[in-house]
């Protein structure tokens, strides 16, 4: 299954948690799109370029996994 993994990714802990979850999903044979793993051209790291790359991952996904824990939901994840 192709999965888009949406979660806050601003701290080392958050990225490590996502990386651990992603390893487990991939070990089960899933294809996982993780935004912070994606690279962009050095010349174009604009918000529009980031949105387009992420949107491509969403459009190709069969499922979305979103981490919504905590008192406030991350804006990017909610979007």
Phi and psi in degrees as a GROMACS rama.xvg file:
@    title "Ramachandran Plot"
@    xaxis  label "Phi"
@    yaxis  label "Psi"
@TYPE xy
-93.0198  121.477  UNK-2
-121.515  133.858  UNK-3
-96.2835  123.216  UNK-4
-101.823  108.026  UNK-5
-105.945  124.905  UNK-6
-166.531  159.156  UNK-7
-63.6749  143.073  UNK-8
-140.306  34.9122  UNK-9
-93.5201  -21.9319  UNK-10
-110.902  158.692  UNK-11
-57.535  -38.5486  UNK-12
-60.1192  -46.7172  UNK-13
-62.0393  -44.1466  UNK-14
-66.2517  -39.3017  UNK-15
-63.4437  -41.2457  UNK-16
-61.8604  -46.1331  UNK-17
-61.5313  -44.1514  UNK-18
-61.0336  -40.9797  UNK-19
-65.0314  -46.1913  UNK-20
-61.3677  -42.3756  UNK-21
-63.4836  -42.767  UNK-22
-57.1339  -43.727  UNK-23
-65.6234  -43.7526  UNK-24
-63.7543  -43.8816  UNK-25
-65.9507  -34.9391  UNK-26
-63.1065  -25.6988  UNK-27
-87.3972  1.28372  UNK-28
97.6232  5.62378  UNK-29
-82.6129  151.221  UNK-30
-99.5547  121.102  UNK-31
-118.995  125.438  UNK-32
-92.7186  118.959  UNK-33
-120.496  115.618  UNK-34
-52.3289  -41.2264  UNK-35
-74.2816  -7.78063  UNK-36
-86.8566  -16.7758  UNK-37
-78.2161  140.691  UNK-38
-106.02  149.809  UNK-39
-121.263  157.639  UNK-40
-58.1256  139.051  UNK-41
-58.717  -27.7443  UNK-42
-78.995  -18.7882  UNK-43
-138.748  88.8938  UNK-44
-116.734  35.9993  UNK-45
-74.0829  161.679  UNK-46
-54.9003  -37.7462  UNK-47
-64.261  -40.4253  UNK-48
-67.304  -41.0938  UNK-49
-63.9228  -45.1189  UNK-50
-60.5767  -43.8871  UNK-51
-63.0202  -42.18  UNK-52
-64.3006  -46.7755  UNK-53
-64.9248  -40.4904  UNK-54
-61.0717  -38.1049  UNK-55
-60.3939  -40.7079  UNK-56
-64.8565  -38.316  UNK-57
-67.276  -45.9415  UNK-58
-61.7416  -32.2649  UNK-59
-86.9473  -11.3533  UNK-60
-76.3141  147.681  UNK-61
-95.3551  -18.1621  UNK-62
-151.122  155.59  UNK-63
-122.273  131.749  UNK-64
-110.478  119.389  UNK-65
-121.977  128.269  UNK-66
-87.3712  115.364  UNK-67
-120.99  33.4276  UNK-68
-86.3475  168.566  UNK-69
96.8893  174.836  UNK-70
-71.156  -35.0872  UNK-71
-124.332  138.984  UNK-72
-82.1525  133.807  UNK-73
-57.0715  135.116  UNK-74
-57.9662  -45.9601  UNK-75
-64.2428  -39.874  UNK-76
-65.384  -43.502  UNK-77
-63.0983  -35.4084  UNK-78
